[in-house]
């Protein structure tokens, strides 16, 4: 039987193409694995962010309730011996005339 001789350049070209194909597919698989890992990390961070936002809303509600007049008035009356003044105990003072406002008005009027 006669052996058929294949040109050495052709065999090398086929080997390079196969190695290139393996490298490209390995790169694609590695990129997809990295993408899946990043997606998991993003999902964890989003869940943590949502939990923190819910906690912030809960704390803001607690602060608003704790600083309401209905909550503070009994504390002020009991511990600080304060009370809401009657109308005859209130003194209303007029605001002092502000010279800066007068200067601005004169500038505005001159325009």
Biopython code that builds the backbone (N, CA, C, O; Angstrom):
import numpy as np
from Bio.PDB.StructureBuilder import StructureBuilder

atoms = [
    (1, "UNK", "N", (0.804, -1.159, 0.000)),
    (1, "UNK", "CA", (0.000, 0.000, 0.000)),
    (1, "UNK", "C", (0.865, 1.246, 0.000)),
    (1, "UNK", "O", (1.872, 1.350, 0.700)),
    (2, "UNK", "N", (0.445, 2.131, -0.774)),
    (2, "UNK", "CA", (1.198, 3.371, -0.869)),
    (2, "UNK", "C", (0.628, 4.367, 0.128)),
    (2, "UNK", "O", (-0.585, 4.545, 0.243)),
    (3, "UNK", "N", (1.528, 5.001, 0.835)),
    (3, "UNK", "CA", (1.089, 6.033, 1.794)),
    (3, "UNK", "C", (0.899, 7.346, 1.065)),
    (3, "UNK", "O", (1.710, 7.759, 0.236)),
    (4, "UNK", "N", (-0.159, 7.955, 1.394)),
    (4, "UNK", "CA", (-0.441, 9.249, 0.791)),
    (4, "UNK", "C", (0.198, 10.316, 1.659)),
    (4, "UNK", "O", (0.003, 10.325, 2.874)),
    (5, "UNK", "N", (0.921, 11.170, 1.080)),
    (5, "UNK", "CA", (1.635, 12.207, 1.825)),
    (5, "UNK", "C", (0.817, 13.494, 1.829)),
    (5, "UNK", "O", (0.395, 13.987, 0.783)),
    (6, "UNK", "N", (0.609, 14.016, 3.012)),
    (6, "UNK", "CA", (-0.109, 15.270, 3.166)),
    (6, "UNK", "C", (0.923, 16.363, 3.361)),
    (6, "UNK", "O", (1.914, 16.175, 4.066)),
    (7, "UNK", "N", (0.693, 17.472, 2.751)),
    (7, "UNK", "CA", (1.644, 18.574, 2.870)),
    (7, "UNK", "C", (1.734, 19.020, 4.326)),
    (7, "UNK", "O", (0.711, 19.134, 5.002)),
    (8, "UNK", "N", (2.948, 19.272, 4.815)),
    (8, "UNK", "CA", (3.095, 19.676, 6.214)),
    (8, "UNK", "C", (2.392, 21.007, 6.516)),
    (8, "UNK", "O", (1.921, 21.184, 7.640)),
    (9, "UNK", "N", (2.301, 21.914, 5.605)),
    (9, "UNK", "CA", (1.646, 23.202, 5.845)),
    (9, "UNK", "C", (0.156, 23.054, 6.079)),
    (9, "UNK", "O", (-0.434, 23.791, 6.869)),
    (10, "UNK", "N", (-0.452, 22.098, 5.388)),
    (10, "UNK", "CA", (-1.890, 21.900, 5.534)),
    (10, "UNK", "C", (-2.226, 21.311, 6.898)),
    (10, "UNK", "O", (-3.203, 21.711, 7.531)),
    (11, "UNK", "N", (-1.420, 20.368, 7.341)),
    (11, "UNK", "CA", (-1.641, 19.739, 8.643)),
    (11, "UNK", "C", (-1.454, 20.765, 9.769)),
    (11, "UNK", "O", (-2.219, 20.762, 10.734)),
    (12, "UNK", "N", (-0.477, 21.614, 9.661)),
    (12, "UNK", "CA", (-0.225, 22.661, 10.658)),
    (12, "UNK", "C", (-1.352, 23.683, 10.706)),
    (12, "UNK", "O", (-1.730, 24.157, 11.777)),
    (13, "UNK", "N", (-1.894, 24.023, 9.510)),
    (13, "UNK", "CA", (-2.996, 24.975, 9.444)),
    (13, "UNK", "C", (-4.235, 24.422, 10.138)),
    (13, "UNK", "O", (-4.913, 25.147, 10.866)),
    (14, "UNK", "N", (-4.530, 23.162, 9.922)),
    (14, "UNK", "CA", (-5.690, 22.531, 10.559)),
    (14, "UNK", "C", (-5.497, 22.493, 12.072)),
    (14, "UNK", "O", (-6.442, 22.736, 12.821)),
    (15, "UNK", "N", (-4.288, 22.191, 12.525)),
    (15, "UNK", "CA", (-4.011, 22.164, 13.967)),
    (15, "UNK", "C", (-4.189, 23.551, 14.574)),
    (15, "UNK", "O", (-4.745, 23.684, 15.664)),
    (16, "UNK", "N", (-3.722, 24.582, 13.880)),
    (16, "UNK", "CA", (-3.859, 25.955, 14.391)),
    (16, "UNK", "C", (-5.331, 26.352, 14.451)),
    (16, "UNK", "O", (-5.759, 26.994, 15.411)),
    (17, "UNK", "N", (-6.102, 25.981, 13.444)),
    (17, "UNK", "CA", (-7.533, 26.295, 13.440)),
    (17, "UNK", "C", (-8.231, 25.603, 14.609)),
    (17, "UNK", "O", (-9.055, 26.215, 15.287)),
    (18, "UNK", "N", (-7.911, 24.339, 14.847)),
    (18, "UNK", "CA", (-8.541, 23.619, 15.962)),
    (18, "UNK", "C", (-8.149, 24.208, 17.309)),
    (18, "UNK", "O", (-9.002, 24.361, 18.183)),
    (19, "UNK", "N", (-6.880, 24.541, 17.491)),
    (19, "UNK", "CA", (-6.441, 25.169, 18.743)),
    (19, "UNK", "C", (-7.124, 26.527, 18.916)),
    (19, "UNK", "O", (-7.544, 26.873, 20.020)),
    (20, "UNK", "N", (-7.236, 27.290, 17.843)),
    (20, "UNK", "CA", (-7.921, 28.587, 17.904)),
    (20, "UNK", "C", (-9.381, 28.425, 18.287)),
    (20, "UNK", "O", (-9.901, 29.194, 19.095)),
    (21, "UNK", "N", (-10.053, 27.419, 17.707)),
    (21, "UNK", "CA", (-11.445, 27.159, 18.048)),
    (21, "UNK", "C", (-11.596, 26.818, 19.525)),
    (21, "UNK", "O", (-12.502, 27.319, 20.191)),
    (22, "UNK", "N", (-10.701, 25.959, 20.043)),
    (22, "UNK", "CA", (-10.749, 25.582, 21.460)),
    (22, "UNK", "C", (-10.521, 26.801, 22.347)),
    (22, "UNK", "O", (-11.199, 26.962, 23.362)),
    (23, "UNK", "N", (-9.573, 27.663, 21.977)),
    (23, "UNK", "CA", (-9.306, 28.866, 22.777)),
    (23, "UNK", "C", (-10.501, 29.826, 22.769)),
    (23, "UNK", "O", (-10.860, 30.379, 23.808)),
    (24, "UNK", "N", (-11.108, 30.019, 21.612)),
    (24, "UNK", "CA", (-12.257, 30.919, 21.524)),
    (24, "UNK", "C", (-13.422, 30.386, 22.343)),
    (24, "UNK", "O", (-14.054, 31.142, 23.081)),
    (25, "UNK", "N", (-13.718, 29.089, 22.224)),
    (25, "UNK", "CA", (-14.829, 28.529, 23.000)),
    (25, "UNK", "C", (-14.530, 28.556, 24.493)),
    (25, "UNK", "O", (-15.435, 28.765, 25.301)),
    (26, "UNK", "N", (-13.262, 28.346, 24.869)),
    (26, "UNK", "CA", (-12.891, 28.450, 26.289)),
    (26, "UNK", "C", (-13.103, 29.879, 26.789)),
    (26, "UNK", "O", (-13.586, 30.084, 27.903)),
    (27, "UNK", "N", (-12.743, 30.864, 25.969)),
    (27, "UNK", "CA", (-12.959, 32.265, 26.341)),
    (27, "UNK", "C", (-14.431, 32.596, 26.496)),
    (27, "UNK", "O", (-14.813, 33.316, 27.419)),
    (28, "UNK", "N", (-15.254, 32.082, 25.608)),
    (28, "UNK", "CA", (-16.702, 32.331, 25.682)),
    (28, "UNK", "C", (-17.283, 31.712, 26.946)),
    (28, "UNK", "O", (-18.078, 32.341, 27.644)),
    (29, "UNK", "N", (-16.887, 30.489, 27.235)),
    (29, "UNK", "CA", (-17.389, 29.817, 28.442)),
    (29, "UNK", "C", (-16.934, 30.556, 29.696)),
    (29, "UNK", "O", (-17.718, 30.737, 30.627)),
    (30, "UNK", "N", (-15.667, 30.985, 29.726)),
    (30, "UNK", "CA", (-15.158, 31.718, 30.890)),
    (30, "UNK", "C", (-15.908, 33.040, 31.067)),
    (30, "UNK", "O", (-16.220, 33.431, 32.192)),
    (31, "UNK", "N", (-16.198, 33.728, 29.958)),
    (31, "UNK", "CA", (-16.930, 34.990, 30.038)),
    (31, "UNK", "C", (-18.341, 34.770, 30.567)),
    (31, "UNK", "O", (-18.839, 35.574, 31.355)),
    (32, "UNK", "N", (-18.982, 33.702, 30.149)),
    (32, "UNK", "CA", (-20.337, 33.416, 30.627)),
    (32, "UNK", "C", (-20.332, 33.065, 32.112)),
    (32, "UNK", "O", (-21.219, 33.490, 32.852)),
    (33, "UNK", "N", (-19.343, 32.298, 32.549)),
    (33, "UNK", "CA", (-19.237, 31.954, 33.971)),
    (33, "UNK", "C", (-19.031, 33.219, 34.795)),
    (33, "UNK", "O", (-19.646, 33.394, 35.847)),
    (34, "UNK", "N", (-18.159, 34.098, 34.306)),
    (34, "UNK", "CA", (-17.917, 35.361, 34.998)),
    (34, "UNK", "C", (-19.195, 36.201, 35.043)),
    (34, "UNK", "O", (-19.498, 36.814, 36.067)),
    (35, "UNK", "N", (-19.945, 36.231, 33.938)),
    (35, "UNK", "CA", (-21.202, 36.982, 33.889)),
    (35, "UNK", "C", (-22.226, 36.446, 34.866)),
    (35, "UNK", "O", (-22.938, 37.224, 35.501)),
    (36, "UNK", "N", (-22.315, 35.139, 35.000)),
    (36, "UNK", "CA", (-23.262, 34.533, 35.948)),
    (36, "UNK", "C", (-22.870, 34.899, 37.376)),
    (36, "UNK", "O", (-23.733, 35.202, 38.200)),
    (37, "UNK", "N", (-21.571, 34.871, 37.669)),
    (37, "UNK", "CA", (-21.114, 35.248, 39.014)),
    (37, "UNK", "C", (-21.429, 36.713, 39.299)),
    (37, "UNK", "O", (-21.866, 37.053, 40.399)),
    (38, "UNK", "N", (-21.208, 37.577, 38.316)),
    (38, "UNK", "CA", (-21.506, 38.992, 38.506)),
    (38, "UNK", "C", (-23.005, 39.212, 38.702)),
    (38, "UNK", "O", (-23.405, 40.057, 39.503)),
    (39, "UNK", "N", (-23.829, 38.469, 37.987)),
    (39, "UNK", "CA", (-25.279, 38.599, 38.137)),
    (39, "UNK", "C", (-25.715, 38.195, 39.538)),
    (39, "UNK", "O", (-26.579, 38.840, 40.133)),
    (40, "UNK", "N", (-25.127, 37.139, 40.062)),
    (40, "UNK", "CA", (-25.446, 36.729, 41.441)),
    (40, "UNK", "C", (-25.067, 37.819, 42.428)),
    (40, "UNK", "O", (-25.823, 38.124, 43.350)),
    (41, "UNK", "N", (-23.892, 38.405, 42.231)),
    (41, "UNK", "CA", (-23.438, 39.475, 43.120)),
    (41, "UNK", "C", (-24.366, 40.684, 43.020)),
    (41, "UNK", "O", (-24.707, 41.286, 44.038)),
    (42, "UNK", "N", (-24.772, 41.038, 41.818)),
    (42, "UNK", "CA", (-25.689, 42.165, 41.620)),
    (42, "UNK", "C", (-27.025, 41.885, 42.296)),
    (42, "UNK", "O", (-27.598, 42.772, 42.928)),
    (43, "UNK", "N", (-27.519, 40.669, 42.167)),
    (43, "UNK", "CA", (-28.796, 40.308, 42.790)),
    (43, "UNK", "C", (-28.702, 40.415, 44.317)),
    (43, "UNK", "O", (-29.625, 40.911, 44.964)),
    (44, "UNK", "N", (-27.579, 39.947, 44.893)),
    (44, "UNK", "CA", (-27.392, 40.053, 46.350)),
    (44, "UNK", "C", (-27.362, 41.515, 46.782)),
    (44, "UNK", "O", (-27.975, 41.881, 47.785)),
    (45, "UNK", "N", (-26.648, 42.353, 46.027)),
    (45, "UNK", "CA", (-26.561, 43.765, 46.377)),
    (45, "UNK", "C", (-27.919, 44.459, 46.245)),
    (45, "UNK", "O", (-28.250, 45.325, 47.054)),
    (46, "UNK", "N", (-28.702, 44.087, 45.238)),
    (46, "UNK", "CA", (-30.035, 44.670, 45.095)),
    (46, "UNK", "C", (-30.939, 44.266, 46.255)),
    (46, "UNK", "O", (-31.708, 45.086, 46.756)),
    (47, "UNK", "N", (-30.853, 43.016, 46.682)),
    (47, "UNK", "CA", (-31.648, 42.568, 47.822)),
    (47, "UNK", "C", (-31.240, 43.311, 49.091)),
    (47, "UNK", "O", (-32.083, 43.695, 49.902)),
    (48, "UNK", "N", (-29.932, 43.506, 49.246)),
    (48, "UNK", "CA", (-29.444, 44.235, 50.419)),
    (48, "UNK", "C", (-29.915, 45.688, 50.370)),
    (48, "UNK", "O", (-30.301, 46.255, 51.392)),
    (49, "UNK", "N", (-29.881, 46.287, 49.177)),
    (49, "UNK", "CA", (-30.337, 47.667, 49.022)),
    (49, "UNK", "C", (-31.825, 47.787, 49.330)),
    (49, "UNK", "O", (-32.245, 48.723, 50.010)),
    (50, "UNK", "N", (-32.621, 46.846, 48.835)),
    (50, "UNK", "CA", (-34.060, 46.869, 49.113)),
    (50, "UNK", "C", (-34.335, 46.724, 50.605)),
    (50, "UNK", "O", (-35.224, 47.384, 51.142)),
    (51, "UNK", "N", (-33.570, 45.856, 51.275)),
    (51, "UNK", "CA", (-33.742, 45.680, 52.714)),
    (51, "UNK", "C", (-33.369, 46.959, 53.459)),
    (51, "UNK", "O", (-34.046, 47.343, 54.414)),
    (52, "UNK", "N", (-32.297, 47.616, 53.026)),
    (52, "UNK", "CA", (-31.878, 48.857, 53.680)),
    (52, "UNK", "C", (-32.890, 49.984, 53.439)),
    (52, "UNK", "O", (-33.145, 50.786, 54.337)),
    (53, "UNK", "N", (-33.462, 50.047, 52.242)),
    (53, "UNK", "CA", (-34.479, 51.063, 51.976)),
    (53, "UNK", "C", (-35.727, 50.825, 52.823)),
    (53, "UNK", "O", (-36.324, 51.774, 53.334)),
    (54, "UNK", "N", (-36.119, 49.570, 52.971)),
    (54, "UNK", "CA", (-37.273, 49.254, 53.816)),
    (54, "UNK", "C", (-36.979, 49.620, 55.272)),
    (54, "UNK", "O", (-37.853, 50.119, 55.980)),
    (55, "UNK", "N", (-35.762, 49.374, 55.706)),
    (55, "UNK", "CA", (-35.362, 49.723, 57.069)),
    (55, "UNK", "C", (-35.371, 51.241, 57.258)),
    (55, "UNK", "O", (-35.786, 51.737, 58.305)),
    (56, "UNK", "N", (-34.911, 51.979, 56.240)),
    (56, "UNK", "CA", (-34.904, 53.438, 56.313)),
    (56, "UNK", "C", (-36.337, 53.969, 56.428)),
    (56, "UNK", "O", (-36.607, 54.859, 57.234)),
    (57, "UNK", "N", (-37.245, 53.427, 55.628)),
    (57, "UNK", "CA", (-38.644, 53.859, 55.684)),
    (57, "UNK", "C", (-39.238, 53.555, 57.056)),
    (57, "UNK", "O", (-39.967, 54.373, 57.618)),
    (58, "UNK", "N", (-38.923, 52.373, 57.593)),
    (58, "UNK", "CA", (-39.429, 52.009, 58.918)),
    (58, "UNK", "C", (-38.890, 52.963, 59.982)),
    (58, "UNK", "O", (-39.628, 53.385, 60.871)),
    (59, "UNK", "N", (-37.596, 53.303, 59.891)),
    (59, "UNK", "CA", (-37.005, 54.217, 60.874)),
    (59, "UNK", "C", (-37.563, 55.634, 60.735)),
    (59, "UNK", "O", (-37.798, 56.304, 61.741)),
    (60, "UNK", "N", (-37.776, 56.096, 59.499)),
    (60, "UNK", "CA", (-38.370, 57.426, 59.317)),
    (60, "UNK", "C", (-39.776, 57.486, 59.902)),
    (60, "UNK", "O", (-40.167, 58.494, 60.491)),
    (61, "UNK", "N", (-40.529, 56.411, 59.739)),
    (61, "UNK", "CA", (-41.873, 56.360, 60.320)),
    (61, "UNK", "C", (-41.800, 56.385, 61.841)),
    (61, "UNK", "O", (-42.586, 57.070, 62.495)),
    (62, "UNK", "N", (-40.862, 55.641, 62.395)),
    (62, "UNK", "CA", (-40.703, 55.622, 63.857)),
    (62, "UNK", "C", (-40.295, 56.998, 64.374)),
    (62, "UNK", "O", (-40.782, 57.434, 65.417)),
    (63, "UNK", "N", (-39.412, 57.682, 63.659)),
    (63, "UNK", "CA", (-38.990, 59.025, 64.062)),
    (63, "UNK", "C", (-40.168, 59.990, 63.985)),
    (63, "UNK", "O", (-40.379, 60.799, 64.889)),
    (64, "UNK", "N", (-40.935, 59.899, 62.899)),
    (64, "UNK", "CA", (-42.088, 60.791, 62.743)),
    (64, "UNK", "C", (-43.110, 60.564, 63.856)),
    (64, "UNK", "O", (-43.678, 61.519, 64.387)),
    (65, "UNK", "N", (-43.341, 59.307, 64.205)),
    (65, "UNK", "CA", (-44.292, 59.011, 65.281)),
    (65, "UNK", "C", (-43.755, 59.466, 66.633)),
    (65, "UNK", "O", (-44.506, 59.987, 67.458)),
    (66, "UNK", "N", (-42.455, 59.269, 66.863)),
    (66, "UNK", "CA", (-41.874, 59.644, 68.155)),
    (66, "UNK", "C", (-41.790, 61.153, 68.328)),
    (66, "UNK", "O", (-41.791, 61.641, 69.458)),
    (67, "UNK", "N", (-41.716, 61.901, 67.232)),
    (67, "UNK", "CA", (-41.595, 63.352, 67.344)),
    (67, "UNK", "C", (-42.932, 64.063, 67.125)),
    (67, "UNK", "O", (-42.964, 65.286, 66.993)),
    (68, "UNK", "N", (-44.009, 63.327, 67.086)),
    (68, "UNK", "CA", (-45.314, 63.958, 66.894)),
    (68, "UNK", "C", (-45.755, 64.673, 68.166)),
    (68, "UNK", "O", (-45.301, 64.344, 69.262)),
    (69, "UNK", "N", (-46.615, 65.622, 68.017)),
    (69, "UNK", "CA", (-47.094, 66.399, 69.159)),
    (69, "UNK", "C", (-47.867, 65.520, 70.135)),
    (69, "UNK", "O", (-47.764, 65.699, 71.349)),
    (70, "UNK", "N", (-48.637, 64.575, 69.613)),
    (70, "UNK", "CA", (-49.419, 63.698, 70.484)),
    (70, "UNK", "C", (-48.502, 62.856, 71.378)),
    (70, "UNK", "O", (-48.876, 62.522, 72.502)),
    (71, "UNK", "N", (-47.341, 62.522, 70.902)),
    (71, "UNK", "CA", (-46.396, 61.719, 71.692)),
    (71, "UNK", "C", (-45.579, 62.596, 72.641)),
    (71, "UNK", "O", (-45.317, 62.199, 73.776)),
    (72, "UNK", "N", (-45.172, 63.791, 72.184)),
    (72, "UNK", "CA", (-44.303, 64.649, 72.990)),
    (72, "UNK", "C", (-45.045, 65.444, 74.060)),
    (72, "UNK", "O", (-44.471, 65.754, 75.104)),
    (73, "UNK", "N", (-46.295, 65.774, 73.820)),
    (73, "UNK", "CA", (-47.029, 66.602, 74.773)),
    (73, "UNK", "C", (-47.146, 65.945, 76.152)),
    (73, "UNK", "O", (-46.858, 66.614, 77.144)),
    (74, "UNK", "N", (-47.551, 64.680, 76.272)),
    (74, "UNK", "CA", (-47.618, 64.092, 77.602)),
    (74, "UNK", "C", (-46.252, 64.009, 78.298)),
    (74, "UNK", "O", (-46.160, 64.169, 79.515)),
    (75, "UNK", "N", (-45.206, 63.761, 77.524)),
    (75, "UNK", "CA", (-43.861, 63.703, 78.112)),
    (75, "UNK", "C", (-43.461, 65.068, 78.636)),
    (75, "UNK", "O", (-42.934, 65.186, 79.742)),
    (76, "UNK", "N", (-43.714, 66.110, 77.834)),
    (76, "UNK", "CA", (-43.368, 67.461, 78.266)),
    (76, "UNK", "C", (-44.178, 67.877, 79.492)),
    (76, "UNK", "O", (-43.648, 68.538, 80.384)),
    (77, "UNK", "N", (-45.441, 67.503, 79.548)),
    (77, "UNK", "CA", (-46.276, 67.876, 80.693)),
    (77, "UNK", "C", (-45.848, 67.148, 81.952)),
    (77, "UNK", "O", (-45.829, 67.745, 83.028)),
    (78, "UNK", "N", (-45.505, 65.870, 81.843)),
    (78, "UNK", "CA", (-45.162, 65.084, 83.026)),
    (78, "UNK", "C", (-43.734, 65.339, 83.494)),
    (78, "UNK", "O", (-43.520, 65.646, 84.667)),
    (79, "UNK", "N", (-42.772, 65.221, 82.619)),
    (79, "UNK", "CA", (-41.377, 65.265, 83.045)),
    (79, "UNK", "C", (-40.830, 66.686, 83.150)),
    (79, "UNK", "O", (-39.970, 66.955, 83.988)),
    (80, "UNK", "N", (-41.319, 67.596, 82.312)),
    (80, "UNK", "CA", (-40.782, 68.956, 82.313)),
    (80, "UNK", "C", (-41.728, 69.967, 82.946)),
    (80, "UNK", "O", (-41.421, 71.157, 83.005)),
    (81, "UNK", "N", (-42.868, 69.500, 83.415)),
    (81, "UNK", "CA", (-43.878, 70.372, 84.027)),
    (81, "UNK", "C", (-44.252, 71.526, 83.100)),
    (81, "UNK", "O", (-44.369, 72.669, 83.543)),
    (82, "UNK", "N", (-44.435, 71.233, 81.840)),
    (82, "UNK", "CA", (-44.831, 72.248, 80.860)),
    (82, "UNK", "C", (-46.318, 72.070, 80.563)),
    (82, "UNK", "O", (-46.893, 71.013, 80.822)),
    (83, "UNK", "N", (-46.929, 73.122, 80.016)),
    (83, "UNK", "CA", (-48.319, 73.041, 79.613)),
    (83, "UNK", "C", (-48.536, 73.948, 78.409)),
    (83, "UNK", "O", (-47.723, 74.827, 78.126)),
    (84, "UNK", "N", (-49.633, 73.725, 77.709)),
    (84, "UNK", "CA", (-49.975, 74.575, 76.579)),
    (84, "UNK", "C", (-50.556, 75.865, 77.138)),
    (84, "UNK", "O", (-51.496, 75.813, 77.932)),
    (85, "UNK", "N", (-50.027, 77.018, 76.751)),
    (85, "UNK", "CA", (-50.502, 78.286, 77.312)),
    (85, "UNK", "C", (-51.916, 78.617, 76.828)),
    (85, "UNK", "O", (-52.316, 78.272, 75.716)),
    (86, "UNK", "N", (-52.630, 79.278, 77.680)),
    (86, "UNK", "CA", (-53.961, 79.756, 77.306)),
    (86, "UNK", "C", (-53.776, 81.010, 76.445)),
    (86, "UNK", "O", (-52.699, 81.605, 76.443)),
    (87, "UNK", "N", (-54.806, 81.408, 75.725)),
    (87, "UNK", "CA", (-54.649, 82.596, 74.865)),
    (87, "UNK", "C", (-54.258, 83.864, 75.623)),
    (87, "UNK", "O", (-53.560, 84.710, 75.065)),
    (88, "UNK", "N", (-54.684, 84.019, 76.873)),
    (88, "UNK", "CA", (-54.309, 85.231, 77.607)),
    (88, "UNK", "C", (-52.855, 85.176, 78.085)),
    (88, "UNK", "O", (-52.310, 86.203, 78.490)),
    (89, "UNK", "N", (-52.221, 84.011, 78.046)),
    (89, "UNK", "CA", (-50.811, 83.895, 78.410)),
    (89, "UNK", "C", (-49.880, 84.112, 77.213)),
    (89, "UNK", "O", (-48.672, 84.263, 77.393)),
    (90, "UNK", "N", (-50.417, 84.128, 76.026)),
    (90, "UNK", "CA", (-49.592, 84.279, 74.830)),
    (90, "UNK", "C", (-49.363, 85.748, 74.534)),
    (90, "UNK", "O", (-50.271, 86.571, 74.655)),
    (91, "UNK", "N", (-48.131, 86.067, 74.140)),
    (91, "UNK", "CA", (-47.772, 87.425, 73.758)),
    (91, "UNK", "C", (-47.240, 87.360, 72.334)),
    (91, "UNK", "O", (-46.268, 86.657, 72.055)),
    (92, "UNK", "N", (-47.874, 88.087, 71.448)),
    (92, "UNK", "CA", (-47.441, 88.115, 70.060)),
    (92, "UNK", "C", (-46.612, 89.371, 69.827)),
    (92, "UNK", "O", (-47.081, 90.483, 70.070)),
    (93, "UNK", "N", (-45.388, 89.193, 69.360)),
    (93, "UNK", "CA", (-44.488, 90.317, 69.123)),
    (93, "UNK", "C", (-44.435, 90.605, 67.629)),
    (93, "UNK", "O", (-44.378, 89.676, 66.823)),
    (94, "UNK", "N", (-44.453, 91.885, 67.248)),
    (94, "UNK", "CA", (-44.340, 92.214, 65.819)),
    (94, "UNK", "C", (-42.909, 91.978, 65.348)),
    (94, "UNK", "O", (-41.955, 92.091, 66.118)),
    (95, "UNK", "N", (-42.785, 91.652, 64.080)),
    (95, "UNK", "CA", (-41.456, 91.453, 63.519)),
    (95, "UNK", "C", (-40.761, 92.792, 63.367)),
    (95, "UNK", "O", (-41.392, 93.780, 62.990)),
    (96, "UNK", "N", (-39.471, 92.836, 63.657)),
    (96, "UNK", "CA", (-38.748, 94.097, 63.449)),
    (96, "UNK", "C", (-38.557, 94.349, 61.952)),
    (96, "UNK", "O", (-38.442, 93.415, 61.157)),
    (97, "UNK", "N", (-38.526, 95.618, 61.593)),
    (97, "UNK", "CA", (-38.331, 95.976, 60.191)),
    (97, "UNK", "C", (-36.907, 95.613, 59.801)),
    (97, "UNK", "O", (-35.953, 95.961, 60.496)),
    (98, "UNK", "N", (-36.775, 94.918, 58.696)),
    (98, "UNK", "CA", (-35.464, 94.479, 58.242)),
    (98, "UNK", "C", (-34.930, 95.497, 57.238)),
    (98, "UNK", "O", (-35.572, 95.760, 56.221)),
    (99, "UNK", "N", (-33.766, 96.067, 57.517)),
    (99, "UNK", "CA", (-33.195, 97.090, 56.630)),
    (99, "UNK", "C", (-32.730, 96.481, 55.318)),
    (99, "UNK", "O", (-32.718, 97.162, 54.292)),
    (100, "UNK", "N", (-32.356, 95.237, 55.334)),
    (100, "UNK", "CA", (-31.909, 94.588, 54.095)),
    (100, "UNK", "C", (-33.076, 94.462, 53.117)),
    (100, "UNK", "O", (-32.904, 94.653, 51.913)),
    (101, "UNK", "N", (-34.265, 94.138, 53.636)),
    (101, "UNK", "CA", (-35.434, 94.033, 52.766)),
    (101, "UNK", "C", (-35.784, 95.386, 52.156)),
    (101, "UNK", "O", (-36.185, 95.457, 50.995)),
    (102, "UNK", "N", (-35.634, 96.463, 52.935)),
    (102, "UNK", "CA", (-35.921, 97.799, 52.418)),
    (102, "UNK", "C", (-34.957, 98.163, 51.303)),
    (102, "UNK", "O", (-35.355, 98.753, 50.299)),
    (103, "UNK", "N", (-33.670, 97.808, 51.481)),
    (103, "UNK", "CA", (-32.676, 98.117, 50.459)),
    (103, "UNK", "C", (-32.978, 97.345, 49.175)),
    (103, "UNK", "O", (-32.835, 97.886, 48.078)),
    (104, "UNK", "N", (-33.387, 96.113, 49.303)),
    (104, "UNK", "CA", (-33.733, 95.322, 48.121)),
    (104, "UNK", "C", (-34.967, 95.893, 47.422)),
    (104, "UNK", "O", (-35.039, 95.914, 46.193)),
    (105, "UNK", "N", (-35.920, 96.348, 48.203)),
    (105, "UNK", "CA", (-37.125, 96.916, 47.607)),
    (105, "UNK", "C", (-36.801, 98.176, 46.817)),
    (105, "UNK", "O", (-37.336, 98.381, 45.728)),
    (106, "UNK", "N", (-35.925, 99.024, 47.360)),
    (106, "UNK", "CA", (-35.573, 100.254, 46.652)),
    (106, "UNK", "C", (-34.802, 99.951, 45.380)),
    (106, "UNK", "O", (-34.982, 100.636, 44.373)),
    (107, "UNK", "N", (-33.955, 98.946, 45.407)),
    (107, "UNK", "CA", (-33.228, 98.548, 44.194)),
    (107, "UNK", "C", (-34.209, 98.003, 43.167)),
    (107, "UNK", "O", (-34.124, 98.337, 41.985)),
    (108, "UNK", "N", (-35.121, 97.181, 43.605)),
    (108, "UNK", "CA", (-36.109, 96.591, 42.696)),
    (108, "UNK", "C", (-37.013, 97.656, 42.098)),
    (108, "UNK", "O", (-37.345, 97.597, 40.915)),
    (109, "UNK", "N", (-37.411, 98.624, 42.905)),
    (109, "UNK", "CA", (-38.284, 99.683, 42.427)),
    (109, "UNK", "C", (-37.568, 100.576, 41.416)),
    (109, "UNK", "O", (-38.200, 101.110, 40.505)),
    (110, "UNK", "N", (-36.269, 100.740, 41.567)),
    (110, "UNK", "CA", (-35.543, 101.621, 40.638)),
    (110, "UNK", "C", (-35.320, 100.967, 39.299)),
    (110, "UNK", "O", (-35.049, 101.662, 38.319)),
    (111, "UNK", "N", (-35.425, 99.651, 39.220)),
    (111, "UNK", "CA", (-35.254, 98.947, 37.941)),
    (111, "UNK", "C", (-36.480, 99.130, 37.146)),
    (111, "UNK", "O", (-36.570, 98.625, 36.026)),
]
sb = StructureBuilder()
sb.init_structure("model")
sb.init_model(0)
sb.init_chain("A")
sb.init_seg("    ")
for serial, (resi, resn, name, xyz) in enumerate(atoms, 1):
    if name == "N":
        sb.init_residue(resn, " ", resi, " ")
    sb.init_atom(name, np.array(xyz, "f"), 0.0, 1.0, " ", f" {name:<3s}", serial, name[0])
structure = sb.get_structure()
